[in-house]
Amino acid sequence: MKCSIDRTKFKTETGRKLFDLLKNIWDDEDFIVGTLSEVKGDEKRQKLIDFIEEENVTDDELIVLAAGDIADGIEI
């Protein structure tokens, strides 16, 4: 299912950047919304962005797992 959420819904540049990264990996609303809802706040979102960019991650399942770990305070 293609994502119908508008990126302007996110108030910070970090939120918009993560939205864009996720959408480029898999343009699926459930994936994007689920991942973004897992990592609340710019600090956690930036950690996920760093993980995706530094490790060049494109596997949606790995991103979802990393988001869960970040939300739980586990270092990735």
Secondary structure per residue as TSV (DSSP state, phi and psi in degrees):
chain	resnum	aa	ss	phi	psi
A	1	M	-	360.0	122.3
A	2	K	-	-65.1	144.0
A	3	C	-	-76.1	128.3
A	4	S	-	-105.9	4.8
A	5	I	-	-79.1	137.5
A	6	D	-	-86.8	131.1
A	7	R	G	-62.4	-22.3
A	8	T	G	-70.4	-8.8
A	9	K	G	-64.2	-25.8
A	10	F	S	-87.6	126.4
A	11	K	-	-79.8	-21.3
A	12	T	S	-111.1	157.6
A	13	E	H	-63.6	-35.1
A	14	T	H	-63.3	-44.3
A	15	G	H	-62.5	-41.8
A	16	R	H	-67.4	-37.5
A	17	K	H	-65.4	-44.2
A	18	L	H	-64.7	-41.8
A	19	F	H	-54.8	-48.7
A	20	D	H	-61.8	-43.5
A	21	L	H	-60.0	-48.1
A	22	L	H	-63.6	-42.0
A	23	K	H	-63.9	-36.2
A	24	N	H	-69.8	-28.0
A	25	I	H	-77.5	-48.1
A	26	W	-	-155.5	110.5
A	27	D	-	-78.5	69.8
A	28	D	-	-131.1	122.8
A	29	E	H	-58.9	-43.1
A	30	D	H	-61.7	-43.0
A	31	F	H	-63.3	-48.0
A	32	I	H	-67.4	-50.6
A	33	V	H	-64.4	-43.0
A	34	G	H	-61.4	-43.5
A	35	T	H	-68.6	-46.4
A	36	L	H	-64.3	-34.8
A	37	S	H	-72.8	-21.9
A	38	E	H	-74.1	-40.1
A	39	V	S	-105.5	96.7
A	40	K	-	-89.2	135.9
A	41	G	S	89.6	152.5
A	42	D	H	-64.8	-34.8
A	43	E	H	-62.9	-46.8
A	44	K	H	-70.1	-37.4
A	45	R	H	-65.0	-38.6
A	46	Q	H	-65.7	-37.5
A	47	K	H	-60.6	-40.8
A	48	L	H	-68.7	-40.8
A	49	I	H	-58.9	-47.7
A	50	D	H	-59.0	-43.7
A	51	F	H	-60.4	-48.2
A	52	I	H	-62.3	-45.2
A	53	E	H	-73.7	-44.9
A	54	E	H	-68.5	-36.4
A	55	E	H	-95.8	-2.6
A	56	N	T	53.4	48.7
A	57	V	-	-82.4	130.2
A	58	T	-	-127.9	1.6
A	59	D	-	-85.5	115.2
A	60	D	H	-60.4	-36.8
A	61	E	H	-66.0	-39.3
A	62	L	H	-66.1	-37.1
A	63	I	H	-66.6	-42.6
A	64	V	H	-63.0	-42.7
A	65	L	H	-63.7	-42.8
A	66	A	H	-63.5	-41.0
A	67	A	H	-60.5	-42.0
A	68	G	H	-62.5	-42.5
A	69	D	H	-63.9	-44.3
A	70	I	H	-61.4	-43.4
A	71	A	H	-61.2	-34.4
A	72	D	T	-85.1	-1.0
A	73	G	T	82.7	15.5
A	74	I	-	-88.1	131.7
A	75	E	-	-71.6	136.1
A	76	I	-	-114.4	360.0
